[in-house]
Amino acid sequence: MEPTQFDIAIVGAGLAGLSAALALEPVCAAAGVKLALVAPITKGDDKRTTALLMPSVKLMEQLGLWDLLAPHSAPLATIRMVDGTKRLIRAPLTDFKAAELSLEAFGYNVPNALMVSEFEKKIACSDTIFRFDAVLEKALCAEDGIDLSLSTGSTIVSKRVAAADGRNSILRQAAGIKTRNWSYPQSAVVVNFQHSLPHHSVSTEIHTETGPFTQVPLPARTDAPLRSSLVWVVTPEQAQDLCAKPQDQLNLIIEQKMQSCLGKISLETSPQTFPLSGMIADQFAANGVFLLGEAGHVFPPIGAQGFNLGLRDVVALRDCLKQSKFGLCRANIVAVCDTYDGMRRRDVTLSTGAVDLLNRSLLSDFLPVQAARSLGLTALGQFSWLRRQMMQRGMGPQSIL
């Protein structure tokens, strides 16, 4: 018979939820506490990739996963920013090189499906994680814990819950945590493609009047040694138009946009489009609920911050729980919530604000804003100490640097 009372439960079948289960497992095992994972078993058919920055790679190493992921990853050694606008004031080309930080790469681009598959295998082998193959339907925060009603009809109770249940988080609402939401007049067109010239581990971000056009190296395949992914931010109307174009025509459009720097382009998949929006929670923990990933913060796909920021949530929660020694009294749970909220507030606020500012600066036709953006990128290109500071901040406050 499955247990119904837990010291901590994790809710969410995405990368944030699965990685949280693996990160908390050894801590819970050492403390002798019961850990539940509420998440339907994932098939791992996601065709997207995620850029893991070096602090995230370090976490994968700690979890014993990196040796399984590394052979199927693509290093990101250089990030190149190109001003592709036709405005009066334009910024110079700027290269950010990992070698300036004595690193081989800023991180590695890894297929989502592979990460999900390896995470699931490791969870299945755990004797500490109690897995509920179900979806959370309702949550209620009470004095003695959080009641979780599952799609299977069963209910479990946990003293603490890590909410990795996405931007429409049921747990966030149950904890009474409010959010600030906003939208952008933009959509992202996402597609993978093959090319005839090598990328040399360079990710190129071309800034346009509608948003960034970002190419990221993809892992090689036996039948396709030269591959990249593309996230192209445009207006919703342009996104629909691009997705409707014949493949041969879209191949040529992408090649021309990149000025043929990767040679001939051939799409691997049909393009998909997603509207861009932003969200940040007013608190990152309350009433025994701790927000992870998109349950606490959402912003455009710029700067490889999304999942990496979520993994920093996971590390912060692990450290908070370890320091608290899993005390079960109400005062202890409140104290851990306050500690976690304090640990995550500055990092999440700065990362969200930086991405929002960069995105909005591209959309602005206000000449002083364009001048400030150009001056900032010029300074980064000219002063190596400033460039290193920016790169270190982009890697996150828990960087290994």
KALIN-V439016 format. One line per field, one symbol per residue. ss: DSSP state (A for helix, B for strand, O for the rest). phi: phi as a letter, one per 20 degrees, with the letter a starting at -180 (. if undefined). Layout:
ss: ???
phi: ???
This chain:
ss: OOOOBBBBBBBOOOAAAAAAAAAAAAAAAAAOOOBBBBOOOOOOOOOOBBBBBAAAAAAAAAOOOAAAAAAABBBBOBBBBBBOOOOOOOOOOBBBBAAAAOOOOOBBBBBAAAAAAAAAAAAAOOOOBBBBOOOBBBBBBBOOBBBBBBOOOOBBBBBBBBBOOOOOOAAAAAOOOOBBBBBBBBBBBBBBBBBOOOOOOBBBBBBBOOBBBBBBBOOOBOOBOOBBBBBBBBOAAAAAAAAAOOAAAAAAAAAAAOOOOOOOBBBOOOOBBBBBBBBBBOOOBBOOBBBOAAAOBBOOOOOOOAAAAAAAAAAAAAAAAAAAOOOOOAAAAAAAAAAAAAAAAAAAAAAAAAAAAAAAAAAOOOAAAAAAAAAAAAAAAAOAAAAAAAAAAAAOOOOOO
phi: .ffcdcebcddqdefffffffffegfffffemdeddcdaffefmdfeecceefgffffffffemdffeegfddcfdecdddcedfdefdceffcdddfffdmdfbfrcecfgfffgffffffffeeeeeeedfbdfdbccecfeqdededffneccccfcceedenfdgffffffmeecddbcdebcdedbdbdbedfelmdeddeecfdpfdddcgdffdgebfdbbdccdecfgfffffffeffgfffgffffffellfdmfdbfecffdccfebcbbffcdaalnddeclffdbcbffcmlegffffffgffffgffffffllgefgffffffgfffgffegfffffffffffffffffefefgffffffffffffffedffffffffffffofefff
